[in-house]
Amino acid sequence: MATVLPPPSKRQRTITAEKARDQQDVDTIPSDLGSVRLQFFDQSTGKPTGAPVAVPVADATVQNLELLLNTLQGNDATERVPYRFTFGAGGQVVDIVNDVYRAVLKPGLKSTEDIISLQYTPQAVFRVRAVSRCSASIPGHGEAILTTSFASSSSSRMVTGSGDNTARIFDTDTGTPLHTLKGHTSWVLVACWSPDDSTIATGSMDNTVRLWDPKTGQPLGQPLKGHTKWVNSLAWEPYHLRQNSTSRLASSSKDTTVRIWDTVSKRIDMVLSGHKSSVSCVRWGGTGTIYTSSHDKTIKLWDSTKGTLISTLSSHAHWVNHLALSTDLVLRTAYHDHTGHISATDAEKMSKAKDRFEKSATINNRITERLVTASDDFTIYLWDPLSPDGGSNTKPIARLLGHQKQVNHVTFSPDGAYIASSGFDNAVKLWNARDGKFIATLRGHVGAVYMSCFSPDSRLLVSCSKDTTLKVWDVRTGKLKEDLPGHRDEVYAVDWSPDGRMVGSGGKDKAVRVWRH
């Protein structure tokens, strides 16, 4: 009797289908279309680069466009810059993913008779490699780890906050604990480094905020008391907005207020009251605006110098869980960049931090700080809350629909092109950050996804989940790059170091894990 082959497994079927799709894609550009005229425009300034250039349609791929643009700019082969190209028509923005034919000509947006205007934005000049192994599992905490954050300047220091009432500083190069920050009398819910790495701030269930010296692990003065309920979120004043070398800190609390602290004199600078329920998240923008989200379904914008309310954004139908700014990474790292060069004087540091912020936030000659909010109503809203004339714009740019359950966390990619959202429906979703259009669902987790974090070059995304794993995704293809099992229980917190070398994670199994390539 002849042996009957078993039916192909699911993995074999998907591999075969992908192969067939790739083979189909290879020969879809017709060779008889001739040439098309392209003109490049800088997205940040709106100015053209060179005159229109005729390019054969068959050769108008992203790699060739990149080569052509670098040639027009006079860049050597050694200083070639990678670019992302988009085409805007009738209020609709199209990303050129593979080539001009598939993105623009085939859908009929333009014909080969027209001049096609392509906008370009530079991508990160460095490439972050996907983390693929656990280099250290560091015990020490006595309860679940609730928050983790790398230092702004390097990946060799990391702070974690835990349910055992302590925060800990770790040396991630050697995989050892450096200091235990003792003083809080309840869970440490949030811990973050100041932009210049000189101070760590922690917020706790004991209603206080504490400041610590990261070099010695000693507290800096007494705890900052004032909140009557626990502290949900902290935000440092951006480095380039500091005045008279005083750094300020904003803390949001379950007691419905946001307090601004002067971290030098350890006094309350001002109290922002106006929310009717717990303030879930606070962010301090690079233009001097403070953004807060609350369980009263609203987002409020405040002037950080006067302490007055600028506007209220109310479109959500349930609690607002989280908010993120398109400039978050630049504000967090201030004057630290991928070169590792640090200026000598404070004035140089200030101007470098300001230049980095303005370069990151400028679109069409205007400083634009976008805001994205996630809610228990299963939706996400994208906002551009500050209008060009200095007023406020209370209408959202887009409503991002697709999650089947509550949305837990949102984040912008460092280059401001993508938004990633994590939800209780086990999915991470990618969206276009310019118009809020849906890009892809990253499926793979089998439990609720608590948060996600982009690599500094915006090409990779790491997510942590209730299913005990971390997963690294390729942003361009939307495919799983690395699966990182290792934790023995739910993973609550994850952070990618600003220099891209490591990922740190912590969760219910009380162990801090450091992952690297």
BAMAR-452507 format. One line per field, with one value per residue (C-alpha): chain; x, y, z; residue number from 0; residue in one letter. Coordinates in steps of 0.25 Angstrom, whole numbers. Example, Ala and Ser with C-alpha at 12.3 -4.5 7.8 and 13.67 -1.06 7.14 Angstrom:
cadena: [A, A]
xx: [49, 55]
yy: [-18, -4]
zz: [31, 29]
num: [0, 1]
residuo: [a, s]
This chain:
cadena: [A, A, A, A, A, A, A, A, A, A, A, A, A, A, A, A, A, A, A, A, A, A, A, A, A, A, A, A, A, A, A, A, A, A, A, A, A, A, A, A, A, A, A, A, A, A, A, A, A, A, A, A, A, A, A, A, A, A, A, A, A, A, A, A, A, A, A, A, A, A, A, A, A, A, A, A, A, A, A, A, A, A, A, A, A, A, A, A, A, A, A, A, A, A, A, A, A, A, A, A, A, A, A, A, A, A, A, A, A, A, A, A, A, A, A, A, A, A, A, A, A, A, A, A, A, A, A, A, A, A, A, A, A, A, A, A, A, A, A, A, A, A, A, A, A, A, A, A, A, A, A, A, A, A, A, A, A, A, A, A, A, A, A, A, A, A, A, A, A, A, A, A, A, A, A, A, A, A, A, A, A, A, A, A, A, A, A, A, A, A, A, A, A, A, A, A, A, A, A, A, A, A, A, A, A, A, A, A, A, A, A, A, A, A, A, A, A, A, A, A, A, A, A, A, A, A, A, A, A, A, A, A, A, A, A, A, A, A, A, A, A, A, A, A, A, A, A, A, A, A, A, A, A, A, A, A, A, A, A, A, A, A, A, A, A, A, A, A, A, A, A, A, A, A, A, A, A, A, A, A, A, A, A, A, A, A, A, A, A, A, A, A, A, A, A, A, A, A, A, A, A, A, A, A, A, A, A, A, A, A, A, A, A, A, A, A, A, A, A, A, A, A, A, A, A, A, A, A, A, A, A, A, A, A, A, A, A, A, A, A, A, A, A, A, A, A, A, A, A, A, A, A, A, A, A, A, A, A, A, A, A, A, A, A, A, A, A, A, A, A, A, A, A, A, A, A, A, A, A, A, A, A, A, A, A, A, A, A, A, A, A, A, A, A, A, A, A, A, A, A, A, A, A, A, A, A, A, A, A, A, A, A, A, A, A, A, A, A, A, A, A, A, A, A, A, A, A, A, A, A, A, A, A, A, A, A, A, A, A, A, A, A, A, A, A, A, A, A, A, A, A, A, A, A, A, A, A, A, A, A, A, A, A, A, A, A, A, A, A, A, A, A, A, A, A, A, A, A, A, A, A, A, A, A, A, A, A, A, A, A, A, A, A, A, A, A, A, A, A, A, A, A, A, A, A, A, A, A, A, A, A, A, A, A, A, A, A]
xx: [0, 5, 9, 0, 7, 1, -6, 4, 4, -1, 13, 17, 4, 7, 21, 16, 6, 16, 26, 15, 11, 26, 27, 14, 20, 33, 28, 16, 23, 20, 33, 26, 21, 33, 38, 31, 36, 38, 41, 46, 41, 47, 35, 40, 42, 33, 44, 48, 61, 66, 57, 48, 55, 51, 52, 48, 36, 42, 54, 46, 48, 50, 65, 67, 60, 69, 81, 76, 72, 86, 92, 84, 88, 103, 105, 117, 115, 120, 110, 98, 85, 73, 60, 45, 36, 22, 12, 1, -12, -25, -23, -18, -4, 2, 15, 24, 27, 33, 32, 25, 17, 10, 7, 3, 2, -6, -17, -18, -14, -5, -2, 12, 8, 9, 20, 19, 23, 29, 32, 44, 48, 62, 61, 71, 85, 88, 82, 78, 79, 67, 70, 70, 75, 74, 87, 84, 72, 74, 67, 65, 51, 42, 29, 25, 32, 23, 32, 45, 53, 67, 76, 75, 90, 93, 88, 97, 88, 73, 63, 52, 40, 33, 22, 32, 32, 46, 52, 66, 77, 84, 97, 92, 106, 110, 96, 97, 88, 95, 86, 73, 65, 58, 48, 34, 24, 15, 17, 26, 17, 26, 41, 48, 61, 63, 67, 81, 82, 85, 73, 63, 48, 39, 24, 17, 4, 8, 4, 18, 29, 43, 56, 69, 84, 86, 101, 100, 85, 83, 70, 71, 64, 51, 39, 30, 17, 4, -4, -15, -16, -6, 3, 0, 10, 22, 28, 41, 41, 49, 63, 63, 51, 59, 61, 72, 77, 64, 58, 43, 35, 20, 13, -1, -10, -22, -26, -30, -19, -6, 5, 18, 30, 42, 52, 63, 55, 46, 34, 21, 22, 7, -5, -13, -27, -39, -40, -52, -46, -32, -21, -16, -4, 4, 14, 22, 23, 35, 27, 24, 10, 6, -3, -12, -21, -32, -42, -53, -52, -44, -30, -26, -15, -8, 2, 14, 18, 5, -2, -14, -23, -22, -32, -40, -41, -53, -56, -54, -66, -59, -46, -34, -23, -10, -5, 8, 15, 21, 34, 35, 48, 55, 50, 54, 69, 71, 85, 89, 89, 95, 109, 111, 117, 113, 115, 124, 115, 101, 98, 103, 95, 82, 84, 87, 74, 66, 72, 69, 54, 52, 58, 49, 36, 37, 27, 25, 32, 24, 27, 16, 15, 5, -3, -9, -19, -23, -36, -45, -55, -47, -43, -30, -30, -19, -19, -11, -16, -8, -12, -1, -7, -4, -19, -24, -30, -40, -44, -36, -29, -34, -41, -34, -43, -40, -37, -47, -45, -39, -26, -15, -4, 0, 14, 19, 32, 44, 43, 28, 23, 16, 7, 7, -5, -6, -19, -26, -30, -16, -12, -2, -7, 1, -4, 1, 4, 1, -14, -17, -19, -18, -5, -5, -9, 3, -3, 5, 2, -8, -11, -14, -2, 2, 11, 20, 33, 40, 55, 62, 63, 48, 50, 46, 36, 36, 23, 21, 9, 1, 5, 20, 27, 33, 32, 40, 33, 39, 31, 32, 27, 18, 24, 30, 45, 48, 40, 46, 41, 48, 39, 32, 19, 12, 22, 17, 28, 38, 47, 57, 70, 71, 84, 77, 87, 78, 63, 60, 47, 40, 28, 20, 32, 40, 52, 58, 63, 72, 72, 82, 86]
yy: [0, 14, 23, 35, 48, 56, 69, 81, 88, 102, 107, 100, 106, 120, 119, 113, 124, 135, 129, 130, 144, 148, 142, 149, 162, 161, 163, 172, 185, 186, 189, 197, 209, 218, 229, 237, 251, 252, 264, 263, 273, 274, 270, 279, 292, 289, 294, 286, 279, 280, 281, 270, 257, 247, 233, 219, 214, 200, 206, 216, 207, 213, 209, 216, 228, 229, 228, 239, 248, 247, 250, 262, 267, 264, 254, 244, 229, 230, 240, 234, 237, 227, 234, 231, 236, 240, 245, 254, 256, 262, 262, 247, 243, 231, 224, 219, 205, 198, 206, 218, 209, 201, 213, 224, 220, 207, 212, 224, 235, 240, 236, 236, 249, 257, 262, 254, 262, 253, 258, 252, 251, 246, 233, 230, 229, 218, 204, 197, 182, 173, 168, 153, 148, 150, 155, 156, 152, 160, 156, 166, 171, 165, 168, 170, 181, 192, 201, 201, 212, 214, 226, 237, 237, 222, 208, 204, 209, 205, 208, 200, 202, 191, 186, 184, 199, 201, 205, 199, 204, 193, 193, 186, 184, 174, 170, 174, 183, 196, 203, 201, 213, 211, 221, 220, 213, 207, 202, 210, 212, 221, 224, 233, 240, 255, 258, 261, 248, 256, 252, 240, 243, 233, 233, 224, 219, 226, 239, 245, 248, 245, 250, 242, 243, 232, 232, 229, 224, 234, 242, 257, 264, 260, 254, 264, 263, 270, 259, 253, 240, 232, 237, 232, 238, 248, 257, 265, 279, 279, 282, 294, 301, 301, 315, 319, 305, 300, 288, 285, 272, 270, 259, 254, 247, 240, 252, 259, 269, 271, 278, 285, 283, 292, 280, 290, 296, 284, 293, 293, 302, 301, 292, 290, 286, 284, 270, 263, 249, 242, 248, 236, 242, 255, 259, 272, 277, 284, 297, 299, 292, 282, 271, 263, 251, 247, 237, 248, 245, 258, 263, 276, 286, 295, 307, 303, 317, 323, 310, 313, 304, 306, 296, 283, 272, 263, 253, 240, 233, 226, 227, 232, 222, 228, 239, 241, 252, 251, 258, 248, 242, 255, 262, 250, 250, 265, 268, 253, 247, 235, 241, 241, 255, 264, 279, 285, 297, 298, 308, 299, 287, 296, 300, 286, 281, 292, 289, 274, 277, 287, 278, 267, 275, 283, 279, 289, 300, 299, 293, 283, 274, 263, 256, 242, 237, 223, 220, 209, 212, 204, 216, 225, 239, 247, 262, 274, 282, 295, 303, 311, 325, 321, 317, 303, 293, 284, 275, 262, 259, 245, 234, 221, 210, 195, 190, 180, 183, 194, 201, 201, 209, 217, 222, 230, 225, 234, 239, 243, 234, 223, 221, 207, 204, 192, 186, 176, 169, 163, 171, 182, 192, 201, 214, 225, 237, 247, 244, 233, 222, 208, 201, 187, 178, 171, 157, 147, 150, 141, 150, 165, 174, 184, 193, 194, 202, 206, 205, 219, 217, 214, 201, 191, 190, 182, 179, 172, 164, 156, 143, 145, 148, 160, 161, 169, 173, 179, 192, 192, 178, 177, 163, 156, 158, 151, 144, 146, 136, 135, 142, 133, 142, 154, 165, 179, 188, 189, 200, 201, 208, 222, 217, 204, 194, 188, 185, 184, 177, 174, 168, 159, 149, 160, 158, 169, 164, 171, 167, 170, 166]
zz: [0, -4, 7, 8, 12, 24, 20, 21, 35, 37, 36, 23, 17, 21, 16, 2, 1, 4, -6, -17, -13, -14, -27, -32, -27, -34, -48, -46, -52, -67, -75, -86, -77, -81, -72, -61, -56, -41, -33, -18, -7, 7, 17, 28, 20, 7, -2, -15, -16, -31, -44, -48, -52, -62, -57, -64, -57, -55, -48, -39, -26, -12, -13, -26, -22, -9, -18, -27, -16, -10, -23, -25, -11, -14, -3, -4, -4, 10, 15, 9, 16, 16, 13, 14, 2, 3, -8, -4, -13, -9, 6, 5, 8, 2, 7, -4, 2, -10, -23, -30, -39, -28, -19, -29, -43, -42, -32, -43, -34, -45, -59, -66, -73, -59, -51, -38, -25, -15, 0, 7, 22, 26, 34, 45, 40, 50, 50, 63, 63, 68, 82, 82, 95, 110, 115, 129, 139, 152, 164, 176, 176, 186, 178, 164, 156, 151, 143, 137, 130, 124, 127, 116, 112, 112, 113, 124, 135, 137, 149, 153, 162, 169, 178, 189, 192, 186, 173, 169, 160, 151, 144, 131, 126, 137, 140, 155, 164, 168, 178, 185, 187, 200, 206, 200, 209, 198, 183, 174, 162, 153, 152, 142, 140, 138, 123, 128, 136, 149, 157, 158, 161, 167, 170, 179, 185, 198, 191, 191, 180, 184, 177, 177, 173, 163, 166, 181, 182, 193, 194, 191, 202, 208, 200, 192, 199, 195, 187, 195, 187, 179, 168, 154, 145, 145, 134, 135, 129, 115, 117, 107, 115, 128, 134, 144, 144, 152, 147, 150, 150, 148, 155, 153, 163, 166, 175, 161, 162, 155, 163, 158, 167, 168, 170, 175, 186, 188, 188, 180, 169, 165, 165, 152, 157, 147, 145, 152, 153, 154, 145, 138, 130, 129, 118, 117, 103, 97, 94, 109, 109, 119, 114, 124, 122, 132, 136, 134, 119, 116, 112, 117, 112, 122, 121, 129, 132, 137, 141, 133, 125, 110, 105, 108, 98, 100, 89, 97, 103, 114, 123, 116, 120, 113, 104, 96, 89, 75, 82, 94, 91, 87, 100, 108, 103, 102, 97, 97, 82, 75, 74, 89, 88, 100, 100, 111, 115, 120, 109, 98, 104, 104, 90, 85, 92, 86, 72, 73, 78, 67, 56, 61, 62, 49, 38, 27, 34, 46, 60, 61, 74, 71, 82, 83, 94, 97, 104, 110, 99, 90, 82, 80, 76, 68, 71, 67, 78, 77, 64, 56, 61, 75, 78, 81, 72, 80, 68, 66, 53, 53, 61, 61, 61, 61, 75, 80, 95, 104, 99, 109, 104, 91, 87, 75, 67, 69, 55, 57, 45, 53, 65, 72, 81, 91, 96, 104, 91, 90, 78, 75, 64, 55, 50, 41, 50, 40, 36, 46, 35, 40, 35, 41, 53, 59, 64, 72, 87, 93, 105, 108, 103, 114, 106, 94, 91, 78, 76, 74, 59, 58, 50, 61, 72, 85, 92, 106, 110, 120, 112, 119, 106, 99, 84, 74, 62, 48, 47, 31, 29, 41, 43, 56, 56, 70, 80, 94, 105, 118, 128, 137, 139, 133, 127, 132, 127, 116, 111, 99, 103, 95, 89, 84, 90, 100, 104, 119, 124, 138, 143, 152, 153, 161, 152, 143, 130, 120, 106, 95, 81]
num: [0, 1, 2, 3, 4, 5, 6, 7, 8, 9, 10, 11, 12, 13, 14, 15, 16, 17, 18, 19, 20, 21, 22, 23, 24, 25, 26, 27, 28, 29, 30, 31, 32, 33, 34, 35, 36, 37, 38, 39, 40, 41, 42, 43, 44, 45, 46, 47, 48, 49, 50, 51, 52, 53, 54, 55, 56, 57, 58, 59, 60, 61, 62, 63, 64, 65, 66, 67, 68, 69, 70, 71, 72, 73, 74, 75, 76, 77, 78, 79, 80, 81, 82, 83, 84, 85, 86, 87, 88, 89, 90, 91, 92, 93, 94, 95, 96, 97, 98, 99, 100, 101, 102, 103, 104, 105, 106, 107, 108, 109, 110, 111, 112, 113, 114, 115, 116, 117, 118, 119, 120, 121, 122, 123, 124, 125, 126, 127, 128, 129, 130, 131, 132, 133, 134, 135, 136, 137, 138, 139, 140, 141, 142, 143, 144, 145, 146, 147, 148, 149, 150, 151, 152, 153, 154, 155, 156, 157, 158, 159, 160, 161, 162, 163, 164, 165, 166, 167, 168, 169, 170, 171, 172, 173, 174, 175, 176, 177, 178, 179, 180, 181, 182, 183, 184, 185, 186, 187, 188, 189, 190, 191, 192, 193, 194, 195, 196, 197, 198, 199, 200, 201, 202, 203, 204, 205, 206, 207, 208, 209, 210, 211, 212, 213, 214, 215, 216, 217, 218, 219, 220, 221, 222, 223, 224, 225, 226, 227, 228, 229, 230, 231, 232, 233, 234, 235, 236, 237, 238, 239, 240, 241, 242, 243, 244, 245, 246, 247, 248, 249, 250, 251, 252, 253, 254, 255, 256, 257, 258, 259, 260, 261, 262, 263, 264, 265, 266, 267, 268, 269, 270, 271, 272, 273, 274, 275, 276, 277, 278, 279, 280, 281, 282, 283, 284, 285, 286, 287, 288, 289, 290, 291, 292, 293, 294, 295, 296, 297, 298, 299, 300, 301, 302, 303, 304, 305, 306, 307, 308, 309, 310, 311, 312, 313, 314, 315, 316, 317, 318, 319, 320, 321, 322, 323, 324, 325, 326, 327, 328, 329, 330, 331, 332, 333, 334, 335, 336, 337, 338, 339, 340, 341, 342, 343, 344, 345, 346, 347, 348, 349, 350, 351, 352, 353, 354, 355, 356, 357, 358, 359, 360, 361, 362, 363, 364, 365, 366, 367, 368, 369, 370, 371, 372, 373, 374, 375, 376, 377, 378, 379, 380, 381, 382, 383, 384, 385, 386, 387, 388, 389, 390, 391, 392, 393, 394, 395, 396, 397, 398, 399, 400, 401, 402, 403, 404, 405, 406, 407, 408, 409, 410, 411, 412, 413, 414, 415, 416, 417, 418, 419, 420, 421, 422, 423, 424, 425, 426, 427, 428, 429, 430, 431, 432, 433, 434, 435, 436, 437, 438, 439, 440, 441, 442, 443, 444, 445, 446, 447, 448, 449, 450, 451, 452, 453, 454, 455, 456, 457, 458, 459, 460, 461, 462, 463, 464, 465, 466, 467, 468, 469, 470, 471, 472, 473, 474, 475, 476, 477, 478, 479, 480, 481, 482, 483, 484, 485, 486, 487, 488, 489, 490, 491, 492, 493, 494, 495, 496, 497, 498, 499, 500, 501, 502, 503, 504, 505, 506, 507, 508, 509, 510, 511, 512, 513, 514, 515, 516]
residuo: [m, a, t, v, l, p, p, p, s, k, r, q, r, t, i, t, a, e, k, a, r, d, q, q, d, v, d, t, i, p, s, d, l, g, s, v, r, l, q, f, f, d, q, s, t, g, k, p, t, g, a, p, v, a, v, p, v, a, d, a, t, v, q, n, l, e, l, l, l, n, t, l, q, g, n, d, a, t, e, r, v, p, y, r, f, t, f, g, a, g, g, q, v, v, d, i, v, n, d, v, y, r, a, v, l, k, p, g, l, k, s, t, e, d, i, i, s, l, q, y, t, p, q, a, v, f, r, v, r, a, v, s, r, c, s, a, s, i, p, g, h, g, e, a, i, l, t, t, s, f, a, s, s, s, s, s, r, m, v, t, g, s, g, d, n, t, a, r, i, f, d, t, d, t, g, t, p, l, h, t, l, k, g, h, t, s, w, v, l, v, a, c, w, s, p, d, d, s, t, i, a, t, g, s, m, d, n, t, v, r, l, w, d, p, k, t, g, q, p, l, g, q, p, l, k, g, h, t, k, w, v, n, s, l, a, w, e, p, y, h, l, r, q, n, s, t, s, r, l, a, s, s, s, k, d, t, t, v, r, i, w, d, t, v, s, k, r, i, d, m, v, l, s, g, h, k, s, s, v, s, c, v, r, w, g, g, t, g, t, i, y, t, s, s, h, d, k, t, i, k, l, w, d, s, t, k, g, t, l, i, s, t, l, s, s, h, a, h, w, v, n, h, l, a, l, s, t, d, l, v, l, r, t, a, y, h, d, h, t, g, h, i, s, a, t, d, a, e, k, m, s, k, a, k, d, r, f, e, k, s, a, t, i, n, n, r, i, t, e, r, l, v, t, a, s, d, d, f, t, i, y, l, w, d, p, l, s, p, d, g, g, s, n, t, k, p, i, a, r, l, l, g, h, q, k, q, v, n, h, v, t, f, s, p, d, g, a, y, i, a, s, s, g, f, d, n, a, v, k, l, w, n, a, r, d, g, k, f, i, a, t, l, r, g, h, v, g, a, v, y, m, s, c, f, s, p, d, s, r, l, l, v, s, c, s, k, d, t, t, l, k, v, w, d, v, r, t, g, k, l, k, e, d, l, p, g, h, r, d, e, v, y, a, v, d, w, s, p, d, g, r, m, v, g, s, g, g, k, d, k, a, v, r, v, w, r, h]
